[in-house]
Amino acid sequence: MDTTASRRDFLRIAGAGMTAMGVAANRIGAAEEAKKRDFNISLAAWSLHRGIGDGENKIPMLDMPKIARQEFDIGAIELVNQMLASSEKAYMDQLAKNAADNDVNILLIMVDGEGTIGSKREESRDRAVERHMRWVDIAADLGCNSIRMNWQGAHRDVMNVPEELTAFIERSKDPLRELCDYGDKKSINVLIENHGGPSSHPEAMVRLMKAVDHKRFGTLPDFGNFPPAVDRYEAVDTLMKYAKAVSAKCYDFDPETGEESLLDFERLIKIVVDEHGYHGYIGIEYEGNRLSEFDGVKACKKLLEKLRG
């Protein structure tokens, strides 16, 4: 028996085995790493708009921080201005105190009904800027990072009339830049969500982003709110280039798998986090009818946690 050869064969086989084990370990490690995504989860107030707000038999909006923490163990919320009982300082101070008492951050305010930033009338555009400046002030006082506003003032058929779209972008540019300049003084971003009209068409939004060209200006991609002709996955991919917040719109969930029934959340989160390197908050915005609002929020949170790894 040639002991030298046997020893050499043993070392060769053992070395190959160790190499194979190393490759396998690396693959397992890479797979595990791929499953872990770095993002936070927040709760948009709109998810609870049927149960919370200023109205009879509704839970006061002042209780939302407590609900977010105690019911869902979520530590960040996004407000909707029209769900607030007041915009006065005393009310906002109490809301801020309730958030602090429950260790909840208020991230942004979704602002609706405060004027038409792209109106054909200059006085209307000026008024819209002034009204949104007030919400910039409120957002700053609450410790937010952004307000979300609507891009309105376009002709109904604007996406089919190129010259109308160009004119709409041109007259929106300066008032939005003025608002962003004001936001910069307060460290508040000004965001446009895909929320109907040209804002739900990514090509129009890209043109607007480039026209305004301000560090405080950005998008808030919503997984919903696209017309049927727009591919939502391509649209989210496009909007993410300018994103400073993300809204995980959801409607229903498979009782067996927990997956969103209408949207491919795995694909959407891959676009948002894996491909665009977004590591901020993804806000739950439940808008379904089969599940209760509370159950819908819980189902969405569970799915996001699963996708986060």
Rosetta blueprint (number, residue, H / E / L):
1 M L
2 D L
3 T H
4 T H
5 A H
6 S H
7 R H
8 R H
9 D H
10 F H
11 L H
12 R H
13 I H
14 A H
15 G H
16 A H
17 G H
18 M H
19 T H
20 A H
21 M H
22 G H
23 V H
24 A H
25 A H
26 N H
27 R H
28 I H
29 G H
30 A H
31 A H
32 E H
33 E H
34 A H
35 K H
36 K L
37 R L
38 D L
39 F L
40 N E
41 I E
42 S E
43 L E
44 A E
45 A H
46 W H
47 S H
48 L H
49 H L
50 R L
51 G L
52 I E
53 G L
54 D L
55 G L
56 E L
57 N L
58 K L
59 I E
60 P L
61 M H
62 L H
63 D H
64 M H
65 P H
66 K H
67 I H
68 A H
69 R H
70 Q H
71 E H
72 F H
73 D L
74 I L
75 G L
76 A E
77 I E
78 E E
79 L E
80 V E
81 N H
82 Q H
83 M H
84 L L
85 A L
86 S L
87 S L
88 E L
89 K H
90 A H
91 Y H
92 M H
93 D H
94 Q H
95 L H
96 A H
97 K H
98 N H
99 A H
100 A H
101 D H
102 N L
103 D L
104 V L
105 N E
106 I E
107 L E
108 L E
109 I E
110 M E
111 V L
112 D L
113 G L
114 E L
115 G L
116 T L
117 I L
118 G L
119 S L
120 K L
121 R L
122 E H
123 E H
124 S H
125 R H
126 D H
127 R H
128 A H
129 V H
130 E H
131 R H
132 H H
133 M H
134 R H
135 W H
136 V H
137 D H
138 I H
139 A H
140 A H
141 D H
142 L H
143 G L
144 C L
145 N L
146 S E
147 I E
148 R E
149 M E
150 N L
151 W L
152 Q L
153 G L
154 A L
155 H L
156 R L
157 D L
158 V H
159 M H
160 N H
161 V L
162 P H
163 E H
164 E H
165 L H
166 T H
167 A H
168 F H
169 I H
170 E H
171 R H
172 S H
173 K H
174 D H
175 P H
176 L H
177 R H
178 E H
179 L H
180 C H
181 D H
182 Y H
183 G H
184 D H
185 K H
186 K H
187 S L
188 I L
189 N E
190 V E
191 L E
192 I E
193 E E
194 N L
195 H L
196 G L
197 G H
198 P H
199 S H
200 S H
201 H L
202 P H
203 E H
204 A H
205 M H
206 V H
207 R H
208 L H
209 M H
210 K H
211 A H
212 V H
213 D L
214 H L
215 K L
216 R L
217 F E
218 G E
219 T E
220 L E
221 P L
222 D E
223 F L
224 G L
225 N L
226 F L
227 P L
228 P L
229 A L
230 V L
231 D L
232 R H
233 Y H
234 E H
235 A H
236 V H
237 D H
238 T H
239 L H
240 M H
241 K H
242 Y H
243 A E
244 K L
245 A L
246 V E
247 S E
248 A E
249 K E
250 C E
251 Y L
252 D L
253 F E
254 D L
255 P L
256 E L
257 T L
258 G L
259 E L
260 E E
261 S L
262 L L
263 L L
264 D L
265 F H
266 E H
267 R H
268 L H
269 I H
270 K H
271 I H
272 V H
273 V H
274 D H
275 E H
276 H L
277 G L
278 Y L
279 H L
280 G L
281 Y E
282 I E
283 G E
284 I E
285 E E
286 Y E
287 E L
288 G L
289 N L
290 R L
291 L L
292 S L
293 E H
294 F H
295 D H
296 G H
297 V H
298 K H
299 A H
300 C H
301 K H
302 K H
303 L H
304 L H
305 E H
306 K H
307 L H
308 R H
309 G L
